[in-house]
């Protein structure tokens, strides 16, 4: 595992510490790792959705009659 240094606003640090104190996470590091995993899951799902829309649009464009396609 690599170590990454980051700066967070004091309020965010307090909230992370509170979640650890409440037993939601075993450590600050685990709380941050979980947040990053969630971020990656959410963003990658968005990207997959955009790629699917793009692929669908391409399929539709490929089926468009030549006389309706824009000329470059």
Secondary structure, 3 states (H helix, E strand, C coil): CCCCCCCCCHHHHHHHHHHHHCCCCCCHHHHHHHHHHHHHHHHHHHHHHHHHHHHHHHHHHHCCCHHHCCCC
